[in-house]
């Protein structure tokens, strides 16, 4: 008995034809859009401060944004007295509205 040699291209064509015939027989449902249940995000207000940090990024002091000179002075004092250097960096924190 001789076997019929079928190439991969022919098998692929047969599979695609069967798949196409199957999809035409099925009815496609229209996708219904769901309404979003997610709550609207609250608007978060931020306030800027100057933070004095040590070398391990731990905040040592916090000053209002208009008190940068005082923050830098504190950082210099802590750097001079301690072993590790301190630096000033802007910090933004959320404002709690009551």
SULCORVEN-V851538 format. One line per field, one symbol per residue. ss: DSSP state (@ for helix, = for strand, . for the rest). Layout:
ss = ???
This chain:
ss = .......@@@@@@@@@@@@@@@@@@....................========.....======...@@@@@@@@@@@@@@.....========....
